[in-house]
Amino acid sequence: MNIQIKRVYEEPGGADGLRILVDRLWPRGIAKEKAKIDLWLKDLAPSNELRSWYGHDPEKWPEFRSRYFAELDDNPGPVQELLGHVRAGTVTLVYSSREQRLNNARALKEYLENRA
């Protein structure tokens, strides 16, 4: 299993494999052609309420992860779809947040690695 994480504003690379956008909204200021997104799984993004509550506050990270994992547990269809892609080959989870350490893509990667 090879799951990578990349910000949508970084150049796509040949080693990215399947590029999956995991945000609920399309990233601002980037054309679809430039983003080179293969699949957009917006149902795997944190709910608007959770995203707004978190606000990328590092102190809220543990609670954000816990709440986000609960949302993912309640949404098994898209999770299984993503796991199928992960098992098939290299996947890059693409996100738009400026926060590169504590973001939904990183939490989603951890969630998948614990369930694969």
Secondary structure, DSSP 8 states (H G I E B T S, - for coil): --EEEEETTS---GGG-EEEE--SS--TT--HHHHT-SEE-GGGS--HHHHHHHTT-GGGHHHHHHHHHHHHHT-HHHHHHHHHHHHHS-EEEEE--S-SSSSHHHHHHHHHHHH-
